[in-house]
Amino acid sequence: MAYSLKHRRYRSRGAGVHTVTELRAESDYMLWLRFEDGLEGHVYLGHLMTTAAYGAHVDEQDFFKVAVDPVSRAVMWEGGVHLDADMLYRNLAIQGNAALH
């Protein structure tokens, strides 16, 4: 039963899900991201990573160990910190420095 619930959860996310195809952590809690549709740019995460909720799990050195979760497609760090790719996409899309290639 656990497998079916897990499978249903990710299957129901639908076609509106944006997928990170490349990412790179940079200094000062900056992430460079590229999505499947070519949208790319930088997202500043310092306001999140310096809070008690995230900062306790991701210090400045661990920030560079960012990866994409292969199941949920979320941006993640060791210690259980996950950021939704759709939220990052929306954040990037409204910025003036994002490019669509």
Buried (B, 14 or more C-beta within 10 A) or exposed (E): EEEEEEEEEEEEEEEEBBEBEEBEBEEEBBBBBBBEEEBBBBBBBEEBBEEEEBBEBBEEEBBEEBEBEEEBBBBBBEEEBEBBBBEBBEBBEEEEEBEEE
